[in-house]
Amino acid sequence: MNEIATANLFPAATPSELLQGALIDSRRRWRELVDLGADFAFETDEWGRLVLVTPDPALGWPANALIGQPAVTLLADAATGGVFNPFRVSARIRHRQAWLKRGDGGIACLTFCAAPIRDIDGRITGVRGTGVDMTELDGQAAQVAAALRRGEVLDHILARMGQEVMAPRMMSAALDALANALGAEGAAVL
């Protein structure tokens, strides 16, 4: 019987190569998960400069335009002192909102989760976090709230009118209720 010798065309991977492949695969999976769950993910260094931004583009900014820049420049109200800064946290935070500048000049309301990055001595060396764009939902919530307020005002005016029996008093009651709802000093029909 003739035996045919075959060369191993695919040599076995070394343990180091297997470990490197697993690490690359793991990083790819985590990046995909972050990109699926966040509109803006970041990492800063100890000076508050962005060292990682994903996805690319993020909020209309090319990632390479943001890398190395102070993250605080993205804050829409950076000039005001009392604004929450998701890029400078000293403890884990969840579901905190901040307004960021978009690449097109607009602004976006993001809900952030972030945590400080600490060295072996516990010193903060940066921040890592994700943000979800809530701008549309925030606008929709404001519209719903305004519609509810209008409905309540209308219900109040109609209830006050319904308490009166005489037509001239109905108009007076409606005007009083309208002035009250608007916070006005008074109202008149001209």
C-alpha positions in Angstrom: 0.0 0.0 0.0 1.3 3.4 -0.9 1.2 6.1 1.6 1.0 9.6 0.3 2.8 12.2 2.4 1.0 15.5 2.7 2.6 18.7 3.8 0.8 20.6 6.5 -0.5 23.6 4.6 -2.0 25.2 7.7 0.5 25.0 10.5 -1.0 24.9 14.0 -1.2 28.3 15.7 1.0 28.9 18.7 -0.6 29.6 22.1 0.6 33.2 21.7 -1.1 33.5 18.3 -4.3 32.0 19.7 -4.3 34.4 22.6 -3.7 37.4 20.3 -6.6 36.3 18.1 -8.9 35.9 21.0 -7.9 39.3 22.3 -8.6 40.9 18.9 -11.9 39.1 18.6 -12.9 40.2 22.2 -12.0 43.8 21.4 -14.1 43.7 18.2 -17.1 42.4 20.0 -16.9 45.0 22.8 -16.6 47.8 20.2 -19.6 46.5 18.3 -21.6 46.3 21.5 -20.6 49.9 22.5 -21.5 51.1 19.0 -24.9 49.5 19.2 -25.8 50.8 22.6 -24.3 54.3 22.5 -24.5 57.4 20.3 -21.3 58.7 21.8 -18.6 56.7 23.7 -15.4 58.3 25.0 -12.3 58.0 27.1 -10.3 60.9 28.4 -6.8 61.2 29.8 -6.0 62.8 33.2 -5.9 66.3 31.6 -9.5 65.9 30.2 -8.4 65.4 26.6 -10.3 62.9 24.5 -8.2 59.8 23.7 -11.0 57.6 22.3 -14.2 58.5 20.5 -16.6 56.1 18.9 -18.6 55.7 16.7 -16.9 57.6 13.9 -18.4 60.1 13.2 -19.8 60.9 16.7 -22.5 63.5 16.9 -21.4 64.7 13.5 -17.8 65.1 14.5 -15.1 63.0 12.8 -13.4 61.1 15.6 -9.9 62.2 14.5 -11.0 65.9 14.9 -11.9 65.2 18.6 -8.9 63.1 19.6 -6.4 65.1 21.6 -8.9 68.0 22.2 -10.2 69.0 25.6 -13.5 67.2 26.1 -15.0 70.2 27.9 -15.1 72.1 24.6 -18.0 69.7 23.5 -20.2 71.0 26.4 -22.8 73.3 25.1 -22.9 75.4 28.3 -19.2 75.2 29.2 -19.2 78.9 30.1 -21.7 78.4 33.0 -20.2 77.0 36.1 -22.9 74.7 37.4 -23.2 72.4 34.4 -22.7 68.7 34.8 -19.5 67.6 33.0 -19.6 63.9 32.1 -15.9 64.1 31.2 -14.8 64.9 34.8 -16.4 62.5 37.3 -14.9 61.3 40.5 -17.4 58.4 41.0 -19.6 56.2 38.7 -22.6 58.1 37.4 -25.6 56.8 35.6 -28.4 58.5 33.7 -27.1 62.1 34.0 -27.9 64.5 31.2 -25.6 67.0 29.6 -25.9 69.1 26.4 -23.2 68.7 23.8 -22.3 70.6 20.7 -22.9 68.7 17.4 -20.5 68.9 14.5 -23.1 70.8 12.4 -23.4 73.6 15.1 -26.5 72.3 16.7 -26.8 70.8 20.2 -27.8 67.4 21.5 -29.1 66.3 24.9 -27.3 63.1 25.9 -27.9 60.8 28.9 -24.5 59.7 30.2 -23.1 56.7 32.2 -19.4 57.3 33.1 -16.8 56.2 35.5 -13.3 57.4 36.5 -10.3 55.5 35.3 -7.9 54.9 38.3 -4.3 53.9 38.4 -2.9 51.3 40.9 -2.7 54.0 43.6 -6.4 55.0 43.1 -5.5 58.3 41.4 -7.9 59.3 38.6 -6.2 59.2 35.3 -9.2 59.8 33.0 -12.8 59.0 32.5 -14.6 56.4 30.4 -18.2 56.7 29.4 -21.1 56.4 27.0 -23.9 58.7 26.0 -27.3 58.1 24.4 -28.8 61.0 22.4 -32.2 61.9 24.0 -32.7 65.1 22.0 -35.8 63.9 20.1 -37.3 62.2 23.2 -36.7 65.4 25.2 -38.5 67.5 22.6 -41.4 65.0 22.4 -41.7 65.0 26.2 -41.8 68.8 26.1 -44.6 68.8 23.5 -46.6 66.3 25.4 -46.2 68.3 28.6 -47.3 71.5 26.8 -50.3 69.8 25.4 -51.3 68.5 28.8 -50.9 72.0 30.3 -53.1 73.4 27.5 -55.7 70.7 28.2 -55.7 71.5 31.9 -56.1 75.2 31.3 -59.0 74.6 28.9 -60.6 72.2 31.4 -60.2 74.8 34.1 -61.8 77.6 32.0 -64.7 75.3 31.0 -65.3 74.3 34.6 -65.4 77.9 35.7 -67.8 78.7 32.9 -70.0 75.8 33.8 -70.4 77.1 37.3 -72.2 80.2 36.1 -75.8 80.1 34.9 -76.1 83.5 33.3 -74.3 84.2 29.9 -72.7 87.5 30.9 -71.3 85.9 34.1 -69.9 82.9 32.0 -67.8 85.3 29.9 -66.5 87.0 33.1 -65.7 83.6 34.7 -63.9 82.5 31.5 -61.8 85.7 31.4 -61.0 85.4 35.1 -59.9 81.8 34.7 -57.9 82.6 31.5 -56.1 85.5 33.3 -55.4 83.2 36.3 -54.0 80.4 34.0 -51.8 82.9 32.2 -50.6 84.6 35.3 -52.0 87.9 34.1 -53.3 90.8 36.2 -56.6 90.8 34.4 -58.4 90.3 31.1 -61.0 92.2 29.1 -63.1 91.7 25.9 -62.9 94.7 23.6 
